[in-house]
Amino acid sequence: MVDRAENSQMQRTFVPPIYNVTICGGTHGNELTGVYIVREMQKQKMEKAGSVSVTTVETNPRAVAAGRRYTEMDLNRCFTDVLLSSPITESTPYEVKRAQELNAQLGPKGSAKAVDLLIDLHNTTSNMGLCFIFYSIDWITLHIYKYIENNLNSVPVRAIQLDIPSSEAYSLESVGKHGFAIEVGPQPSGVLRADIFNVVKEALDLTLQWLQKFSSGHSFEGGTVDAYTFVKSVDYPRDSAGKATAIIHQDLQDNDFKLLRSGDPIFQTFSGDILKYEGEDLYPFFVNECAYYEKKIAFHLAQKKTYSFPHISVKND
């Protein structure tokens, strides 16, 4: 399925310059790759990539210090317009207060003052390789993704698109004019792995390389990218008391993005029965993600779509 006109690849689009980029880590305090990449960038005083200003932020310092995903509320669900504009009281969760601080610092969301590009670094316990996660289909994001896909060979590189209105977009990257999360796994919570760290570092280096080229006047040809668009979430089977009665089937485990067809096994009950998938062919991702147990999500399902994007050049003032 092609969601953009085929000839969009042939058109030339002039895009405003990217003057600044903010790289964030520690939105979830036990996802350590982003925490240590941000700290290393701060240690190295990395403030410029060519003409592009680079800012780094450790986004949830309390959760990082506690070694937990969050302290009171998932920070990466706090960036909806409703929560960003909610009154602050004594009972307001820390993460809602922190989201409003970050929105004031990096946004405000949806405003001309927002940072040009916001990148949030995450880990997953699922076997997902490197994933770009974004909301809007904008040319900057798609071009950066394509550049990384073409130049990073150590792990599979995929794109996930969340088709959610800006006002309801709940994660940190939605605050920037352009934004995406880089999600890499598998990596256990509270653990650092050198291979995962190196993959994220390489993806960031390629992103900054692309930004330098773009800002210096380099033109990039149009093309297409495949992206997985969220359709629905699937919970674990549960008993009348709400307790899980099954685990992810071994044929599904570690097979994120492998097409799931009706009749494929997805769960094994604790008594040994096999439960099979029923429904349209879709792609599973975030399979058996540790952080989603509390959210009652066993995995997400997505459609795969193809998006075309145009040849772009920087728009000079």
C-alpha positions as CSV (number, residue, x, y, z in Angstrom):
1,M,0.0,0.0,0.0
2,V,1.4,3.4,-1.0
3,D,-0.1,6.3,1.0
4,R,1.5,9.1,-1.0
5,A,1.4,9.8,-4.7
6,E,4.1,8.0,-6.6
7,N,5.3,11.2,-8.2
8,S,6.0,12.7,-4.8
9,Q,9.4,11.0,-5.0
10,M,10.2,13.1,-8.1
11,Q,9.1,16.4,-6.6
12,R,11.6,18.7,-4.9
13,T,10.5,20.1,-1.6
14,F,12.3,22.9,0.2
15,V,12.3,22.4,4.0
16,P,13.2,25.0,6.7
17,P,16.6,24.5,8.2
18,I,17.2,22.4,11.3
19,Y,19.0,24.8,13.6
20,N,18.9,22.7,16.8
21,V,18.5,19.1,18.0
22,T,17.8,17.9,21.5
23,I,18.8,14.3,22.4
24,C,17.1,12.9,25.5
25,G,17.8,9.8,27.6
26,G,16.3,8.5,30.9
27,T,12.7,9.2,30.1
28,H,12.3,5.7,31.6
29,G,14.8,5.5,34.4
30,N,15.8,1.8,34.0
31,E,16.5,2.1,30.2
32,L,20.2,2.8,30.6
33,T,21.5,3.2,27.0
34,G,20.1,6.7,26.6
35,V,21.1,7.7,30.1
36,Y,24.8,6.9,29.5
37,I,24.9,8.2,25.9
38,V,23.5,11.6,27.1
39,R,26.0,11.6,30.0
40,E,28.9,10.8,27.7
41,M,27.8,13.6,25.3
42,Q,27.7,16.0,28.2
43,K,31.1,14.9,29.3
44,Q,32.5,15.4,25.8
45,K,30.7,18.8,25.7
46,M,29.1,17.9,22.4
47,E,27.3,21.1,21.6
48,K,27.6,21.4,17.8
49,A,27.2,19.2,14.8
50,G,28.4,21.5,12.0
51,S,26.0,24.4,12.2
52,V,23.4,22.5,14.2
53,S,23.3,23.2,17.9
54,V,23.1,20.0,20.0
55,T,21.5,19.9,23.5
56,T,21.2,16.9,25.8
57,V,18.8,16.2,28.6
58,E,18.5,13.5,31.2
59,T,14.7,13.6,31.3
60,N,13.6,11.7,34.4
61,P,16.5,12.1,36.9
62,R,14.4,10.8,39.9
63,A,13.6,7.6,38.1
64,V,17.2,7.1,37.0
65,A,18.4,7.6,40.5
66,A,15.8,5.0,41.8
67,G,16.6,2.6,38.9
68,R,13.0,2.4,38.1
69,R,10.9,3.0,34.9
70,Y,9.1,5.9,36.7
71,T,8.5,7.0,40.3
72,E,4.7,7.8,40.2
73,M,3.5,7.8,36.6
74,D,4.9,6.8,33.2
75,L,6.6,10.0,32.0
76,N,6.3,8.9,28.4
77,R,2.5,9.0,28.7
78,C,2.4,12.6,30.1
79,F,2.8,14.8,27.0
80,T,-0.8,15.0,25.9
81,D,-2.3,18.5,25.7
82,V,-4.6,17.6,28.6
83,L,-1.8,16.7,30.9
84,L,0.6,19.4,29.8
85,S,-2.1,22.0,30.6
86,S,-3.4,20.5,33.8
87,P,-3.1,22.5,37.0
88,I,-0.3,21.6,39.4
89,T,-1.3,20.7,42.9
90,E,0.3,19.0,45.9
91,S,-1.1,15.7,44.6
92,T,0.1,16.0,41.0
93,P,2.5,13.1,40.2
94,Y,6.1,14.0,39.8
95,E,6.2,12.9,36.2
96,V,3.3,15.2,35.2
97,K,5.2,18.1,36.8
98,R,8.4,17.0,35.0
99,A,6.6,16.8,31.7
100,Q,5.4,20.4,32.1
101,E,9.0,21.4,32.9
102,L,10.3,19.7,29.8
103,N,7.5,21.2,27.7
104,A,8.5,24.6,28.9
105,Q,12.2,23.9,28.2
106,L,11.9,22.2,24.9
107,G,8.6,23.4,23.5
108,P,6.0,24.5,24.1
109,K,4.5,21.6,22.1
110,G,3.0,22.8,18.8
111,S,4.6,26.2,19.0
112,A,7.2,28.0,16.8
113,K,9.5,28.1,19.9
114,A,9.8,24.3,20.1
115,V,13.1,22.6,19.3
116,D,13.5,21.8,15.7
117,L,14.2,18.1,16.2
118,L,13.8,16.1,19.4
119,I,15.2,12.5,19.7
120,D,14.3,10.4,22.7
121,L,16.4,7.2,23.4
122,H,14.7,4.1,24.7
123,N,15.4,0.4,25.3
124,T,13.0,-2.5,25.0
125,T,13.2,-6.1,26.3
126,S,11.6,-7.2,23.1
127,N,13.7,-8.5,20.1
128,M,13.0,-5.5,17.9
129,G,16.4,-4.4,16.7
130,L,16.5,-0.7,16.1
131,C,13.1,1.0,15.6
132,F,12.2,4.6,14.7
133,I,8.9,5.5,16.4
134,F,7.1,8.7,15.3
135,Y,3.7,10.2,14.9
136,S,3.4,12.5,11.9
137,I,4.7,11.5,8.4
138,D,7.1,14.4,7.9
139,W,9.9,14.5,5.3
140,I,12.7,15.2,7.8
141,T,12.0,12.1,9.9
142,L,11.5,9.8,6.9
143,H,14.8,11.0,5.3
144,I,16.8,10.5,8.5
145,Y,15.2,7.1,8.9
146,K,16.1,6.1,5.3
147,Y,19.7,7.4,5.8
148,I,20.1,5.2,8.9
149,E,18.4,2.2,7.2
150,N,20.8,2.5,4.3
151,N,24.0,2.9,6.4
152,L,23.5,0.8,9.6
153,N,23.9,-2.9,9.0
154,S,24.5,-4.5,12.4
155,V,20.8,-4.9,13.3
156,P,17.4,-4.8,11.5
157,V,16.2,-1.2,11.2
158,R,12.4,-0.6,11.2
159,A,9.9,2.3,11.5
160,I,6.8,2.4,13.6
161,Q,4.2,5.0,13.0
162,L,1.6,5.9,15.6
163,D,-1.4,7.4,13.9
164,I,-2.5,9.7,16.7
165,P,-3.5,13.4,16.6
166,S,-0.9,15.8,17.9
167,S,-3.1,16.8,20.9
168,E,-3.3,13.2,22.0
169,A,0.4,12.3,21.2
170,Y,1.6,11.2,24.6
171,S,5.4,10.8,24.4
172,L,8.3,13.2,24.7
173,E,9.3,13.4,21.0
174,S,5.9,15.0,20.2
175,V,7.1,18.2,21.8
176,G,9.6,19.0,19.0
177,K,8.7,20.4,15.6
178,H,10.1,17.2,14.3
179,G,10.7,14.2,16.6
180,F,11.2,10.5,16.9
181,A,12.1,7.9,19.5
182,I,14.9,5.4,18.9
183,E,14.0,2.1,20.5
184,V,16.6,-0.6,20.6
185,G,16.5,-4.1,22.0
186,P,16.6,-6.7,23.4
187,Q,18.1,-5.3,26.5
188,P,16.9,-6.2,30.1
189,S,15.7,-3.3,32.2
190,G,18.4,-1.9,34.4
191,V,21.2,-3.4,32.3
192,L,23.7,-2.0,29.8
193,R,24.9,-4.0,26.8
194,A,27.8,-2.9,24.7
195,D,26.2,-4.1,21.4
196,I,23.0,-2.2,22.1
197,F,24.9,0.9,23.2
198,N,27.0,0.8,20.1
199,V,24.0,0.5,17.8
200,V,22.3,3.5,19.4
201,K,25.6,5.5,19.2
202,E,25.9,4.7,15.5
203,A,22.3,5.7,14.8
204,L,22.9,9.0,16.5
205,D,26.2,9.6,14.7
206,L,24.4,9.0,11.4
207,T,21.6,11.3,12.3
208,L,24.0,14.1,13.1
209,Q,25.9,13.4,9.9
210,W,22.6,13.7,7.9
211,L,21.8,17.0,9.7
212,Q,25.2,18.4,8.9
213,K,24.8,17.5,5.2
214,F,21.3,18.9,5.0
215,S,22.1,22.1,6.8
216,S,25.2,22.7,4.5
217,G,23.0,22.5,1.4
218,H,23.2,18.9,0.4
219,S,20.0,17.6,-1.4
220,F,18.5,14.2,-0.7
221,E,16.7,12.2,-3.3
222,G,13.1,11.0,-2.7
223,G,12.2,7.4,-2.2
224,T,10.0,5.1,-0.1
225,V,10.1,3.5,3.3
226,D,8.1,0.7,4.9
227,A,6.5,1.5,8.3
228,Y,4.5,-0.5,10.7
229,T,1.4,1.3,11.7
230,F,-0.2,0.4,15.1
231,V,-3.5,-1.3,14.9
232,K,-4.3,-2.8,18.3
233,S,-2.9,-4.3,21.5
234,V,-3.4,-7.9,22.6
235,D,-3.6,-8.8,26.4
236,Y,-2.7,-12.1,28.0
237,P,-5.6,-14.5,28.6
238,R,-6.9,-13.9,32.1
239,D,-9.2,-15.6,34.6
240,S,-12.2,-14.1,36.4
241,A,-9.9,-12.5,39.0
242,G,-7.8,-10.8,36.3
243,K,-4.8,-13.0,36.7
244,A,-2.8,-14.1,33.6
245,T,-3.4,-17.7,32.6
246,A,-0.9,-18.0,29.8
247,I,2.5,-17.0,28.5
248,I,3.8,-16.0,25.1
249,H,4.2,-19.1,22.9
250,Q,7.8,-20.0,22.0
251,D,7.0,-19.7,18.3
252,L,6.0,-16.0,18.8
253,Q,8.7,-15.2,21.4
254,D,11.6,-13.1,19.8
255,N,9.8,-13.0,16.5
256,D,8.7,-9.4,16.5
257,F,7.7,-8.2,13.0
258,K,7.2,-11.7,11.7
259,L,3.8,-11.8,9.9
260,L,1.2,-13.4,12.2
261,R,-1.4,-15.4,10.4
262,S,-4.7,-16.9,11.6
263,G,-4.0,-20.3,13.2
264,D,-0.4,-19.4,14.4
265,P,0.2,-20.1,18.1
266,I,0.5,-17.1,20.3
267,F,0.0,-18.3,23.9
268,Q,0.6,-21.4,26.0
269,T,-1.5,-21.8,29.1
270,F,0.2,-22.8,32.3
271,S,-1.5,-26.2,32.0
272,G,0.0,-26.7,28.5
273,D,-2.8,-25.8,26.1
274,I,-1.9,-23.9,22.9
275,L,-4.0,-20.8,22.0
276,K,-3.9,-19.7,18.4
277,Y,-4.3,-16.3,16.7
278,E,-7.6,-15.5,15.0
279,G,-7.9,-12.5,12.8
280,E,-6.4,-10.7,9.8
281,D,-2.7,-11.0,9.0
282,L,-0.7,-8.5,11.1
283,Y,2.8,-7.9,12.4
284,P,3.5,-8.3,16.1
285,F,5.9,-6.0,17.9
286,F,6.8,-5.3,21.6
287,V,6.3,-9.0,22.1
288,N,6.5,-9.9,25.8
289,E,7.9,-6.4,26.7
290,C,8.6,-6.4,30.4
291,A,7.2,-2.9,31.0
292,Y,3.9,-3.8,29.4
293,Y,2.9,-6.4,32.0
294,E,1.5,-3.7,34.2
295,K,-0.3,-2.2,31.2
296,K,-1.9,-5.7,30.4
297,I,-0.3,-5.8,26.9
298,A,1.2,-9.1,25.6
299,F,2.1,-7.5,22.3
300,H,1.0,-4.9,19.7
301,L,-0.2,-5.6,16.2
302,A,0.5,-3.5,13.1
303,Q,-0.1,-3.2,9.4
304,K,2.9,-2.6,7.1
305,K,2.5,0.4,4.8
306,T,4.7,2.0,2.3
307,Y,5.2,5.8,2.3
308,S,6.7,7.9,-0.4
309,F,8.7,11.0,0.3
310,P,10.1,13.7,-2.0
311,H,13.5,15.0,-2.9
312,I,14.3,17.6,-0.3
313,S,16.7,20.6,0.0
314,V,17.1,23.1,2.7
315,K,15.0,26.3,2.3
316,N,17.3,29.3,2.5
317,D,16.0,32.5,4.2
